[in-house]
Structures are given as structure tokens and as C-alpha cells.
Amino acid sequence: MLKVLKTFFNGMGTGKRIGRATTVFLLFFVPLFIFAVTQSQFSQANLKIGQKAPEDIRAPFALEDTDAYESQVEESLANMEAVYRISPTVQITTKAKVSGYLDLVRDIKLRNNLTVSSRIDELETVSPLDLSSDVHGIAIESTFSSLNTVEAISEDILTQMLAQGIKEDELGYRLMEIDGIVSSLNLQEGEQLLISSILMGAMEPNEFVDTIATERQMELIRESIRPVVIEQNELIVEKGETISSEQMRIIRLAELGEEGSRSWTRYIGIWIQLMLPLLAMILYIKYFSPEILNGRLIYLMFTLFMITFLLGKAMETVSPYLIPSAFNSIIATLLVGPGLAIISNLVLVYMLYFLWSIPGELAIIMIVGNSAGIILLLHQNQRHRVLLNGIYMGAISFIFYLGYYFLGDITTRNILINGGAIIIGGLVSGVVSLGTLPLWESVFKVLTPLKLMELTDPNQPLLRRLFAEAPGTYHHSLIVGSLSEAAASSIGANPLLAKAGAYYHDIGKLKRPSYFKENQFGIENPHDQMEPIQSTEIIISHWEDGMKLGKETKLPREIMDIIDQHHGNTLMSYFYHKASKDGETLPEDKFRYGGQKPKSKEATIVMLADSVEAAVRSIRNMDETAIELMVGRIIKGKIEDGQLDHSPITTKEINTVKNTFISVLKGIYHERIEYPEKS
């Protein structure tokens, strides 16, 4: 538990910011804690710091002052010196360095084929000690007898100094002693310098903290300190004396001024009861729906939670069975998702039970009824059914409450009054949800399935304009919508979003519909009389015109993203090659769209469906093989052009999308029998 709390509060900050999850936790926790404290019936403590004691205050019984005991322990441990031990291996390794170095010197001296400078250079290369060239020179020029003397004296001094123990922070000071020790010996100057240099290069600290012995010593100190006990009837504060903070601590410890003690423990109890459910909810969001935590939807959840919570308080004064808890579940399901709606409902019901003291059976009814309603909401596609869902939730809750009646736990009067209140609460939840849903969608910029269904309604103004002013584009968009919806379903993307995005992806063609091939019924192609660069500018402009029209009509951001990304920065290859037919190399930038590359699976699917539908429609001899080859070629071209570089779609999903396209297109362009002419 402590590890989870540490991770939650310390591990989720990034940079200089407090962790997002911590911020959200506090956003929920602080107002609820304030509600809890103001709801609780706390009285003021009889005794306060700075107040003069009205009488002698004595301990009513013997009590152990653990804080004072821990303070004494901490003070003793702070004054305790660590236990050190001398490591015997250091002496062995340092002596090995000395003898190893001098053995190298002897070996090099025996090599008569080297000059003195060459010997020094070789010694400097292989020496285990970091010594200067001058010292290496002295060693090389020393006699074997002198080297033996140097080795014997060096090992003696090492033995003596290391036997006394050298700590890490003492090493520098002990090295300074070497010159004094060596200079007192009756040796030649070169031998003294060689011994001093070898010792300084080989010497290491050999006295280290013995962790086990130190911990054992600390434990002995703890055991040696006796517990601090305040005896029964011991004077804490004398009459007329000003109460200090330390005395107040002992007073609370002794449970004198009982309101102070009980308030403190009540605060702790409230803190625990609020913290754990909220912590569980925030951690669930962090690990299973992190996109909610990092966006504005978490504030939507908070707002819904608090509104329902406050409505609960208002209704609780009349009847707790009137609380419209289903409101939170309905809106959360539609805007955030069923999983989080269930979690939010559980936490909300618990808070109502803990803070407003709703009956236990009502808390269970709210959990069961609202959870059932959340499941019923999963496939709703019409707004009026939101109202019906509130009624369904009330009905389910009433039926569950009826079970208590048949178990004999409640009376007929309870059924009539409380059961009726439950149904009214569900109805109120449905009415409020239906009435405020557009507000939530607008304020928090949430694109719900209901909104997507509305956008794909053929009676939408933009779609009616497409049908009337650009019928070829309208028909193309419908087919792209069918392809996109099927492909999105096949890979677990959002089929409604893909379909709606496909319906609106070409709305920019409304500005110049006759310049696009699908709308040129029985008229001359205006591009035949234009320069390729002019044609390119007109074709590309439909992307910009679509963005402008989308903003003017306030299309949702997700649809605007698809309009922006459905061409990426694709090259207008037809006009580019037409402009380059004389062999002149032209910059591609002028012949590329200026949109962003797809950043979502839905935008990627619409891009591919748009290109595939147009390409397949151009096939002269239509058959299954031609469709398969064309779909594969178009998708491969998009990948090779880098249009899917920013998309989260995987290679496996691309193959699934391709197969889905082929299947749908075969259904659209299936062979038909030829009807015989009438004779």
C-alpha cells in the first residue's frame, strides 16, 4: 500500500509540474473532504494552545509517550559513532602492488638489449602504480640490492600504517605522514623518494563501516532506552499556566479535552475513507484510460460527479430515494465510456453512503440499477432513448427494491413512498441527461456516438448541399463511408467516426463541383483547357475550402482532422507528370497537398478508402482480379510515399483493411446478368 501511494504521489510528476493524476486526485479529494468535515458534528476542543489552564491538569491514567521515546532514540542514534572494521584484503592487495611493481623493475633491468630510456618507457606502460617518469627512472637505475631494501622497508611501513586502520576521509592526512616517516630512515635520497612514491601510489583506505555491527549497536541503543511513561495522576499543566504545544500534545495523548482527540481521529478516519476509493478510481483511469487523464474529459467526470453529489444532498433532505444518481451514469457512459461510468458510479454511491448516510439497501439499488442502465446505453443511437434509459434505470431499481419487500425487510408503505421516489429519480435523471447532453458535448468538445449518428443523417445541411450541388461527390462519399465503416469495424477502430469523416471529407468540392471528374456529367472537362499547375491549384484547394467550410459550420474537431488529413501531402501525380511531359524537372512541392499526414486510424482508413474508391471506379475491365490488384497498388503507393508514417495503424491492420476494401468493392461492383432485349 505504501509503495502504491509513493508511486502515485511522487512518481507521476513530469518536469516541474505536479503529476496530473495527483492534481486530479486533489481536485476530487479536497471538496469532498471539506463536505465531510462540515457535515460532521465537531465541537471545539475544551483546551487550546496558549490558553491558561483553568485547573491542574493531570494524567487520568498511566500512558506511554511514544513520541518522546522516539525523540530520545533519534537523539542517541544521531550521537552514536558508526562501527568500523579493518579489511585484511586491502593490506594483501597493496603489498602485491608494491612487490609487483618492483618485480617488473627487476625484469626490465635484466633486459640488456634496451636503453635506459626504453626501459623507463616500458615500465611506465606496464606499471601497476601511477608514478612519474622520474620515479620510474630512479627505480630503473637502482641496484638490485637497493630495490630489495626499498621493497622490505615499503612493506614494513605499509604493514604498520594499515594495522592502525585508514578511513577514506583520513587517507590524504595519512599520506602526508609518509614523507616524515621515510625521511627519518638512514637511506639514500633516491631510495627515500622511491619508497615515498611507491607508498603514496599503493596506499588505500582499509577501514570501513561495518553495517551489521553498526545496526546491532543501534539496536542495543534502542533497547537501552526505557519507554517514556506518564504515570497516573502525574501533573501535566499547573492551574493558571499557559498551555504550550508540548503540553497540548500530552493532553491529547491522554485523551483530555475529548473533542480535540475525537476530532483528530475523525479527521484521520474521513481521510482514509475518502482517499482509498478516489485513489482506486484515479489509478484505474491512469492505467486503463490514460487518454482521459490527460485530456479535458477528466474535468467532465469531476463536474458530473460533483453535480450529482450536490443534487444528492438537495434531494436527501426530502427523500434519499429521490437522488438522481443515474444522471452521472448516463452522461459518463455517453461521453467517457461504460467502464469509467461504472467505476464513477461505484465511487459516487459510496460517497453518498459515507457522507450523506443514505440507506444501505439504496446504495446497493443504485449500483445494480445504474450498472444495468449503463449496459443498456451501449448501443443507443437516438437521443430520445436517453430519456427512456433514465426511466429504465428507475424501473430496474424499483424491481430490485421490490425484492426487499418480498424478503419481508420493508413494508407496503415503503414500497409506495420509496419505490415511487426511485422511479421519479430515474425519470429526473433521464430528463436532466437529455436536456444537458448538448451542453456537455459543446463545452467539453466530446463527439458522442449520438452526435456521429446525427452527422451521418442525409438531412444534414451539408450533405443535402452535396447531394444537390455535387451529386457525384455525394455518391463517392457514400461509398467511401461504407468502405471506411467496414474497415474500421474490422480493426477495432471507431466505425461511426470513420463513416462520418468519409461523408464530409470532400465538402470543399462544393465551391467548384464541376472541376472534379465525378461531377462532370455530359460537360466538357475544364482542365483540358488549363495549365497543369492551374488545375493542381484548383484540385488542391478543395482541401482548404473543406477546412474553411467545416469551421464555418462548426464541425467537430475529429471530423475536421479527417478533412485535413485525408490527402496528407500526396503528390498530384497526373498533373505533375503532365506538366513534366517535355522532360523538364519541376519541384514536387507545388503539386502536393498541404494537409497533415493521418494521425489516427480513422483518418488513415478514410485516406485509403478515398483513393481506392476513385481508382477502382476508373478500371475499364472490372473483375475481381482487377479490383484486388488496384486496391493493393493504391495502398502500397500510399505507404511508399510516406503518407502513413504518422499513423498508429499496424501492418497487420493494413492487411485487414485491404481485404475488407476488396470484399466490399466486390459486393458493389459484382457482375450482373444481361437482360435480353424484347423481340
N, C-alpha and C positions, 0 to 999 in steps of 0.2 A: 504493500500500500504506500509506504513511504517512498519507494522507488518510483511509483506511478506519479505521485504528487510532485516529486523532484523533477521528473521529466516534463510534467505538464507546465509547471511554473518557470523552470529555468531553461528548459531545452527547446522552447518554441519561439524565442525571440530571434529576430534576424537583424543584424546590424545594431542600430541604436534604438530600434523600436521595441516596445513591449510585444511579446508574442501575440499574434492575432487571436489564438484560442484563449489566452489569458484575458485579453481585453473583452472578448465576448462573454467569458465566464463571469467577469466582474459586472458586465452590463446586466446580466440576469440576476446575479447574486445580490448586489448592493440594494436595489429597490425591494427585493423580496425580504432581505434581512431587516430593512427599515420597517416594512409592513409587519414583519413578525414581532419586532421589538415594540412597536407602537400598539400592536394588538395585545401583547402580553400585559398582564396587570402587575407592573413592577411598582413597588413603593420605594421611597427614598430611604437610604441607609440611615440608621439612627446615629451612627458615629461617622465623622469625616475627618480627613487630614486637616490640621490647622484649628480644629475645634478644641475647646477646653473640656477636659473630661468632667462630667457632672458628678462623678463619684469615683472611688477607687475601682479600677477595672482589674479583675483577677481571672486567672485561667480556671474555667469551671471544671476541668478535668486534666489529667496528665496528657500531654500531646508531644509528638516528635516533630521537631522543626527540621525538615529535610533540606530546606533552602540554606539554613545556617550551616548544617552539616556539610553540604556540597561546597559551600563557600570556603570552609576550613580545609576541606580536601584539596580544592583547587589552589589555595594559597600554599599549602605544604608541597604539593606537586610542582608548583612554579619555582619553589626554592630548592628543590631536590636536584642534585647533580646526576647526570647520566652515568651508568656503569660502563667502564671501558675494559677492553681486553687486548693483550698484545698478540698479534698474529705471528706464529713461528715461520710461516712460509715466506714472509717478506725478507727475513734475515737470510734464508736459503737463496732466494732469487737475487738479492743484492750481491751476496758473495759470489754467486755464479756469474753475475755480470762482470765483477772485478777480475775473477780468475779467467773468465772467457776472454776479456779484453787483453790481459797480459799474455795469455796463450797465443792469441793472434799476433801480438807483437813479436813473440819469440819465433813463431813460424815464419813471419815475413823477414825477420833478421837473418834466418838461415838461407834465404834465397839469394845467393851471391850474384845471380845474373841481373839483379835490379839495382838501379842507382838509388841513392838516399831519397831523392825527391819522388821517385816512382814508388818506393816503399811507403813514404808518407801518404801519397795519393791513394794507394791501395788500402792502407789502414783506415784512412778517413772514409773510404767507401764501405768497408765491411764492419766497422767498429760498432759494437752494441751500445756504446756510450757516446753522447753528443758532446765531443770535446773539440777544442780549437786545433788548427793545423800546427800551431807552435807546440802545443802539448803533445800531439802525435809525434812531432819531430824529436822532442825530448825523449819520448819513450823509445823511438827507433834508435837513437844514438846512445841509449843507456846500455850498460853491460848486463850480461845475464845475471851476474851476482847482484847488481843494483836492482834489477827487476824482481828478483826473489825477495830482496829486502822490502821493496815497495809493496809487494803482494802481502807479505806477512804483516807489515805494520798496518796496511789498509784494512785487512780483515780483523785485526785486533781492535782498531778504532771502531769499525762497524759494529763488532760484537758488543763493545762497551756502550756505545750510544743507543743501539737498538734494544739492548737489555733494559734500558731505562724507559723505553717507550717513547715514540714520537707521534703526536697527533697531527692531523692535517693542518690545523691552524698554527702549529708550532714549528713546522718544517723550515720555514725561512729563518727563524731565530736560531734553530739548531745548526743549520748550515753555516751560519756566521761564526759558530764556535769552532768550526773545523780548522780555520787558519791559526787560531790561537793554540790549539792542541798540537798541530803539526810543527809550528814554529818553535815549540819548546823541546822538540826532539833534536838529537845531535845527528843531523843529516845534511847532505849537500843541498844547495839551493835548488838544483834541478829535481832532486828526489822529493824535496818538500812540495814543490809546485806540482809534480806529477801526482803525489799522494792526495793533495788537496783537490786537484781537478777530478781525479777518479772518484773520490768520496762524494764530491758535490754532484757528479753525474749519476752515481749509483744510488745515493741515499733516497729512501722513500719513507713515508709515514707508515708505521706498523701498529699503531694503537687506535682501535676503532670502537664505536659504541656497540656494546653487547645488548642487542634488542631484547632478547629473552630475559637476561639478568635485570635489565632496566625495568621491564614490565613487572617482573617479580618484585623488585624493590618498590615500585609504585603500589602494587597490591598490598605489600606489607604496611606501607604508609596508610592506605585506606583502612586496613584492619586495625591499625594502632589508634586511629581517631575514633573516639566514642561518639555515639549518636547524641545530638543536642536535644535534650528533653526539657520541656517546660512543665514543671511539676504542678499538680493540682493546687489551686489557691495561690499560686505564685503571682505577685504583683506585676501587672503589665504597664499600667498607666496610673499614676497617683492623681487623686482628686485635684482639679484645678490646673493640672499640667496640660500643656498644648500637645495634642496627638501628632506624633511625627509619622512619616511614611513607613518607617520600620515598625513602629508600634502598631500602625494600622494593619500592616501585613500580618502581624501576630494575632491581632484581634480577629481578622477574617479567618486566619488559620484555626483559631479557637471557636469559630462559628458564633462569635459575639456580633451584635448588630446583624441579625439573621438575614435581613433583607439584602444587605450587601453580599453576603455569602451566596444566598439563593439566586440573586440576580446574576452573579458571576457564573455560577454553574448553569443557569438557564441560558445565558448568552452562549456558552460553550455547546450546550445541547442544541440550540437553534442553529448554530454554525454548522454542526455536524449534520443535522437533519436536512439542511438546505444544500450543503456542499456536495454530498455524495451523489444525490440524484442529478444535480446540474453537471457535476463533473463527468458522470457517466454519459449524459446526453452530448456534451461538448466533445468528449473523446470519441464517441460514436461518429459524430459529424466529421471530426478531424481525420479519422482513419478510413471511413467508408464513403463520405461525401465531402472531400476537401474543397471541391469547387464551390460548395455552399458557404463554407467558412471564409473563403477568400473573395466572395462577391457580396452584393447587396442583399441577397436572399436571407442571410442570417439576421439582418435587421428587420426584414419582413417577419421572420419567425418570432423575433423578440416582440415586435409590435402586436402581432396576433396573440401571442402568449399573454402579454400584459393587458390587452383589451378584454380578453376572455376572463382573465383573472379578476379584473376590476368589475366586469359585469357580474361575475360570480358573487362578489362582495355585495353589490347592489341588490341582486336577487335573493341572496342568502337571508337578508333581513325580512323578506316576505315569506319565501319558502326555498330551501336549498334545492328542491326538486325542479325549480324553475330555471336553474342555471343553464344557459345555452352553451354548454361545453362543446357541442357538436360544431359550432361555428369555427373554432380553431381547427378541428379535424378536416372540415370540408375545404376551407381555403388553403390549408397547408398541403392537402392532397393534390389539389389542382395546380398549385403554384410551385410547390417544393418537391413533392413526391410522396408516395404512400409510406415508404419506410420511415422517413423522418416524421411524417404525420403521426404514425403510431407511437414513435418514441416521444414526440412532443406531447401527445395526448396522455401517455403514462405519467410523464413528469408533471403535467398540469393537474391531473386528477390527484396525484399525491400531494401537490402543494395546496389544493383546495381542501383536502382531507386534513393535512397537518396544520394549516394556518386558519382556515375558516371552520374547521371541525365539522365538515359535512358527515352525514351518517356513513358507516362503513359499507352498508348494502348499496347506497347510492354511488359510492366510489367504484364498486365492482360493476354496477349497471353502466356507469359512464364508460368504463374500459371496454366492456363487451359490446355495448350498443354503438359506440363511436368506431371501434375497430371493424365491426360488421359494415358500417356505413362507408368506411374508407375503402373496403374491398368492393362495395357496390359502385363506387365512384371511378373505378379503374378504367372503365370503357364508356364513360359518358361522353357524348358528343353534341349535346344540346344544352343551352343554358337553362331552359325551364326545368330540366331534370335536377338541377342543383336544389331547387325548392322541394321537389319531390324527395330528394335524398335526405333532406332535413326531416321531412315527415317520416320517411322510412326509419331513420335513426331513432326518432321518438317512439315509433311503433315497436321496434325491436327492443328498445329499453323497457317499454311498458310490459311487453310479453315476458321479459326476463324478471321484471319486478313482480309480475303475476305469480311467478314460481314461488316467491317468498310467501304469498298468500296461501297457496296450496300446501306449503310446508307448515302452515299454522303460525308463522312468525309475525304476521301483520293482520290487521283487522279489515273488515269491509270498508270501514270509513277511510282507512289509509289508502286503500285501492282507489276509492273515488277521488279523494283530495290529492294525494301524492301522485297517483297514476295519471290523473288529468294534468297535473303540473308538468310531469315528464313529457307528455305529448305536446303540450304548449311550448315547452323548452325546445323540443325538436323543431316545431314549426317556426319559432322565432329564429332559431339557428339558420334554417333554410331561407327565410325571408331576408335576414341580415346578410347572409352569404351571397345570395343572388343580387341584392341591391348594391353591395360594396365591391363585388368581384371586378367590375371595370375599373374602379378606383385603384385597387391593388395592382392590377395589370398595368395601369398607366403610371402610377407613382414609382413602382419598383421595376418597370420595364420588363415584365415577365410575359413570355409568349406561351400561353397555355394551349393544350390540345383543342379547347373550345374555340379559342381565337383562330387557330390554324384552320379549323373546320369552317369557320366563317369566311376566312380569306379565300378558301377554295370554292366558295359558293359562286356559281356562274352569274348571279345577280349583283356581284360586287361591281362598283362603277368602273374600275379599271378593266376588269375582264369583259364587261359589256362594251366598252370602247374598243378593246382588242377585237372582239367578235364583229363589230360594225365597221371599224376603220381598217383593220389589218387581219382579215379572216384567215389568210394563210399562216400568219404568225400565231394566231389563236389556235389553229388546228395543230401546228407544230408544237406549241407549248403544252397542249393536252397530251400529245404522245410522249413528249419529254417528261411530263408529270407522271404518266403511267410507268415509264421506264424507271424513273427515279424512285417512285414509291416502292416498286417491286424490289429494286436493287437495295434500297435502304433497309427494307424488311429482311432481306436475305443475309445481311451482315450485322444486324442488331443496331443500326443507326436509327434516326428518327424519321419514319416514313412520311408522317404528316408534314414535317418541316421541309423535307426534300420535295414533296409534291407541291406545296405552296410556293417554295422557291422557284421551282420549274415553271409554274404558272405565270410568275411575274418577272422571270429573268430577262425577257425581251421587251418589256414595256417601253423601252426607249425607242423602239421602232415605230411607235405611234406618231412621232414627229415627221418622219419621211417614209411612210409604209411602202410606197411604190418603188423605192430604191432597193428593196430586198426581194430576192427571187421568188419566195413563196407567195408574195402578194402581186406578182406580175401576171395577171390573168388577161390574156389577149391584148397586151400592150407591149410596146417596144421597150427593151431594156435600156434605161437611160445611161447605164455605164458604158454602152457601146460607143457613145459619143464623147466620153470623158477620158481624161488622162488617168493612168493608174493611180497616181498619188492623190488625185481628187476623189476618185472612187474609194480609195482606202480611208481618207479622212471622213467621208460620209458614213461608211460602214462602221468604222471605229466609234464614231460619235454616238451611235445608239447606246453604247455602254455609258457614256457621260450623261446622255439625255435620260437614260433609265435611272441613274443615281439622282438626278435633279427631280424627276417626276416622283420618285419614291419618297424623297424628302418632303416634297410639296404635299403629298397625300398621306404623309406620316406612317409609312410602312414600318413594321417592327425592324429593329436593328438586325436580327438574324436573317430576315429576307433581304435587307439592304446588303448584307455581307455576301449573299449568294449572287445578287445582281452585280456587285463589284468584282467578284472572283470567278464568275462563270466562264470568262475567257482568259483569265490570268494575263500574261503578256504574250499571248500566242501570236505567231507571225501570220500575217495575211499572205499566205504563200502564193495564191493565184495572182493577185495584183503585183506582188513582189517579182515573180518570175516574168509576168507580162511587161513590167517596167524594165526588166533586165534582158529583154529578148535580143537587144543589139550587142550584147556582150559587155555592156557597161556594168561595173560592180557598184551597187548602191548600198548605203547604210541601212541595216535592217531595222534600226530603231524607229524610223518613220513609218514602217509597215507593221509595227507591233501594237497590240492593245496596251493601254496604260493601267490596267487593273492589277490588283494583287493576286498572287497565286493562291489557290484554295487552301484554307487553313482548317477546314472541318471536313468530316466525311460527307456530310450532306452537300456542301458546295462542290466537292470533288465529284460526287455522283452526278450532280446537275451538269457540270462541265463535260463529263464524258458522255452523258445521255444526249446533251445538246449536239455535240459533234457527231456522235454515232447516228442519231436520227437523221440529220441532214445528209450525212454521207450515204447511208443505206437508201434513202429516198432517191439518190442520184444513180443508183445501179440500173443499168439498162435491161440486162437479162437476169431478172430476180429469181434466185433459187436459194435453197438452204446453204449450200456451199458458199455462194457469193456473199450471203449475209455474214456467215462465220468469218470469212476472210476479211471482209470490210471492217467488222467490229474489232477483230484482233489488230488490224493495221492501224486503226484510229487510236486505240488505247495505247499501243506500242509507241506511236508517234508522240502522244502527249507525255509519256514517260521519258522518252529520249530527249524531248525538248525541255525537260526540267519543270514541267508545269505542276507536277505532283511532289516537288521537293519539300514543300512546307505542309503537306497533308499528313494527318495521323493515320491514314489508311495503310494497311499492310499489303504485301504481295499476295498473300492468301486471299484477302478480302477483294483485291482487284480481280483475281481469277473468278471469284464467286460473282462479282458484279458483271463481268464479261459474259459468263454463262447465263446469268439472269437476263441480260440485254438480248442475247441471242434467242432465248426461249420466248420472250415477249414479242420480239420482232417477227419471229416465225409465225406467231399467232396473228399478228397484224397483217403480214404480207403472205398469208397462206394461199395456196393455189385454189382457184375456183373453177368449177365446171363451166364449160362453154355451152350456153343455151342455143339450141338450134333455131334457125330463122323459120318464121311461118311460111308455109308454101303458098 
